[in-house]
Amino acid sequence: MTEAGDAVRGVELSARAYRHLDRASKLLGVGLVAVGLELGGDSLAGVALGAVGAVLALTTVFLRTNE
């Protein structure tokens, strides 16, 4: 049986790798939101791309750096 502290594990990155991943995910997320808006915010494809872009842009919030 594992302890509660062992069950919660996160991804740990160096500060440099985190910075690059953070910028890439934000840029890709903003790009997907822009494409979704271009397709139309009232269409299913536009809403889906906007939602995926927002989720992608926020993924690095849950990562930790080694420092």
CYANA upper distance limits for C-alpha pairs under 8 A (distance plus 0.5 A):
  2 THR  CA      6 ASP  CA      6.76
  2 THR  CA      7 ALA  CA      7.39
  3 GLU  CA      7 ALA  CA      7.19
  4 ALA  CA      8 VAL  CA      7.48
 10 GLY  CA     62 PHE  CA      8.33
 10 GLY  CA     63 LEU  CA      7.07
 10 GLY  CA     64 ARG  CA      7.44
 11 VAL  CA     63 LEU  CA      6.08
 11 VAL  CA     64 ARG  CA      6.69
 12 GLU  CA     63 LEU  CA      6.94
 12 GLU  CA     64 ARG  CA      5.40
 12 GLU  CA     65 THR  CA      5.60
 12 GLU  CA     66 ASN  CA      6.21
 13 LEU  CA     17 ALA  CA      6.56
 13 LEU  CA     18 TYR  CA      6.25
 13 LEU  CA     63 LEU  CA      8.14
 13 LEU  CA     64 ARG  CA      6.85
 13 LEU  CA     65 THR  CA      5.11
 13 LEU  CA     66 ASN  CA      6.10
 14 SER  CA     18 TYR  CA      6.57
 14 SER  CA     65 THR  CA      5.76
 14 SER  CA     66 ASN  CA      5.69
 14 SER  CA     67 GLU  CA      7.65
 15 ALA  CA     19 ARG  CA      6.62
 15 ALA  CA     65 THR  CA      6.06
 15 ALA  CA     66 ASN  CA      7.36
 15 ALA  CA     67 GLU  CA      7.48
 16 ARG  CA     20 HIS  CA      6.87
 17 ALA  CA     21 LEU  CA      6.59
 18 TYR  CA     22 ASP  CA      6.33
 18 TYR  CA     60 THR  CA      8.38
 18 TYR  CA     63 LEU  CA      8.49
 18 TYR  CA     65 THR  CA      7.15
 19 ARG  CA     23 ARG  CA      6.69
 20 HIS  CA     24 ALA  CA      6.63
 21 LEU  CA     25 SER  CA      6.54
 21 LEU  CA     60 THR  CA      8.02
 22 ASP  CA     26 LYS  CA      6.65
 22 ASP  CA     57 ALA  CA      8.46
 22 ASP  CA     60 THR  CA      6.27
 23 ARG  CA     27 LEU  CA      6.62
 24 ALA  CA     28 LEU  CA      6.57
 25 SER  CA     29 GLY  CA      6.38
 25 SER  CA     56 LEU  CA      6.51
 25 SER  CA     57 ALA  CA      5.68
 25 SER  CA     58 LEU  CA      8.35
 25 SER  CA     59 THR  CA      8.01
 25 SER  CA     60 THR  CA      8.06
 26 LYS  CA     30 VAL  CA      6.58
 26 LYS  CA     56 LEU  CA      7.69
 26 LYS  CA     57 ALA  CA      4.86
 26 LYS  CA     58 LEU  CA      7.96
 27 LEU  CA     31 GLY  CA      6.59
 27 LEU  CA     57 ALA  CA      7.99
 28 LEU  CA     32 LEU  CA      6.70
 28 LEU  CA     53 GLY  CA      7.56
 28 LEU  CA     56 LEU  CA      8.02
 28 LEU  CA     57 ALA  CA      7.74
 29 GLY  CA     33 VAL  CA      6.75
 29 GLY  CA     52 VAL  CA      7.89
 29 GLY  CA     53 GLY  CA      4.36
 29 GLY  CA     54 ALA  CA      6.31
 29 GLY  CA     55 VAL  CA      7.97
 29 GLY  CA     56 LEU  CA      5.81
 29 GLY  CA     57 ALA  CA      5.15
 30 VAL  CA     34 ALA  CA      6.61
 30 VAL  CA     53 GLY  CA      6.70
 30 VAL  CA     54 ALA  CA      7.95
 30 VAL  CA     57 ALA  CA      7.64
 31 GLY  CA     35 VAL  CA      6.73
 31 GLY  CA     53 GLY  CA      7.77
 32 LEU  CA     36 GLY  CA      6.57
 32 LEU  CA     49 LEU  CA      6.16
 32 LEU  CA     50 GLY  CA      6.66
 32 LEU  CA     52 VAL  CA      7.79
 32 LEU  CA     53 GLY  CA      5.33
 33 VAL  CA     37 LEU  CA      6.67
 33 VAL  CA     49 LEU  CA      6.53
 33 VAL  CA     50 GLY  CA      4.70
 33 VAL  CA     51 ALA  CA      7.94
 33 VAL  CA     52 VAL  CA      8.36
 33 VAL  CA     53 GLY  CA      5.71
 33 VAL  CA     54 ALA  CA      7.49
 34 ALA  CA     38 GLU  CA      6.64
 34 ALA  CA     50 GLY  CA      8.02
 35 VAL  CA     39 LEU  CA      6.71
 35 VAL  CA     46 GLY  CA      7.79
 35 VAL  CA     49 LEU  CA      7.61
 35 VAL  CA     50 GLY  CA      8.29
 36 GLY  CA     40 GLY  CA      6.77
 36 GLY  CA     41 GLY  CA      7.14
 36 GLY  CA     45 ALA  CA      7.29
 36 GLY  CA     46 GLY  CA      4.30
 36 GLY  CA     47 VAL  CA      6.77
 36 GLY  CA     48 ALA  CA      7.82
 36 GLY  CA     49 LEU  CA      5.40
 36 GLY  CA     50 GLY  CA      5.64
 37 LEU  CA     41 GLY  CA      5.81
 37 LEU  CA     46 GLY  CA      6.39
 37 LEU  CA     47 VAL  CA      8.44
 37 LEU  CA     50 GLY  CA      7.70
 38 GLU  CA     46 GLY  CA      7.95
 39 LEU  CA     43 SER  CA      7.66
 39 LEU  CA     45 ALA  CA      7.57
 39 LEU  CA     46 GLY  CA      5.70
 40 GLY  CA     45 ALA  CA      8.48
 40 GLY  CA     46 GLY  CA      5.75
 40 GLY  CA     47 VAL  CA      8.31
 41 GLY  CA     46 GLY  CA      5.64
 41 GLY  CA     47 VAL  CA      6.14
 42 ASP  CA     46 GLY  CA      7.35
 42 ASP  CA     47 VAL  CA      7.43
 43 SER  CA     47 VAL  CA      6.77
 44 LEU  CA     48 ALA  CA      6.52
 45 ALA  CA     49 LEU  CA      6.58
 46 GLY  CA     50 GLY  CA      6.59
 47 VAL  CA     51 ALA  CA      6.60
 48 ALA  CA     52 VAL  CA      6.64
 49 LEU  CA     53 GLY  CA      6.44
 50 GLY  CA     54 ALA  CA      6.67
 51 ALA  CA     55 VAL  CA      6.73
 52 VAL  CA     56 LEU  CA      6.53
 53 GLY  CA     57 ALA  CA      6.59
 54 ALA  CA     58 LEU  CA      6.90
 55 VAL  CA     59 THR  CA      6.78
 59 THR  CA     63 LEU  CA      8.20
